[in-house]
């Protein structure tokens, strides 16, 4: 098990975290090192009075970059700083490692609740992820480089292998945390990416409570990394979770801010241009789900323009693998969210699976078209698209609550339509 500096697991540290006082943590670390405010200021390149203001007011007025650097200098662990910044990490960090743990929920009850939610992934894997989010596991000791393992984990998501990804996530998060002890920007960016991937999966399977926790953490470590693209990725995932938690206004404000920050980079690189196009797509869909028709349509048009310079196939390893075809698929979703099924079908008329490189995206194309056909009242076409999704990426139908709901309605209202029985059996709704 990793060791924890007793200073950061003390009652004083827990109190500062409880009060969301990051400035107090800076002060505690500085005093623990025997430094004056001028000593810390010299290391940060600022005055003693700036350090004084930071310690007094913390997150309310301090520049986050300066606060991050100060925390690194005095040894505040990133997860403890994140908790004090109020980003959802309080009960999940090692700041309370030496204190009493909360009473565990009965495992049988948790498995029963998970089964009742209709999730087909083994319950013990979901419990394992929950436990990893509660207290970071010990490092695995794997000799495989972390970047390689993160790429492999993303490949599992892209292949729709949700159960396999749930199984490897705890170890991946543990090792990413261990690497982040170096306090380098790159290590923080990798850890943020791990949490963003976890959030994508948890959203996919409808675990929005845990997805909120993982997106909060992705945001913390993205901020610590100083990477605008990592910050954009984390903000995008958080906006998606907020949307699912019926907070459309907050989701809109967050994604608009993220888009503006990406645009402020000057879009000088292909990766930045891809990030901007992705932010616009997410902005458009978020606006559509909030009922803001004008903004949704304006943003998806702008996204289409921004995507014109992007390649038909995204380069391997790109953080935002958006393509012109992916933007067209977003347009399908935007029109569906606005209640215009005909426009959604029209927007998807030129789409076909070969335009998408992964099973997850191919399956998503079919499910999005299936949702549009269902909205239009066309059960035969709906079943055809969902069957196509099932065959290319079973998890897209089996594990997504919204799609399972459509299958349930098809099975109840149109049981004789071709393919409906196969869909119901595959999703566990019929034996």
Order of alpha helices (4+ residues) and beta strands (2+ residues): alpha-alpha-alpha-alpha-alpha-alpha-alpha-alpha-alpha-alpha-alpha-alpha-alpha-alpha-alpha-alpha-alpha-alpha-alpha-alpha-alpha-alpha-alpha
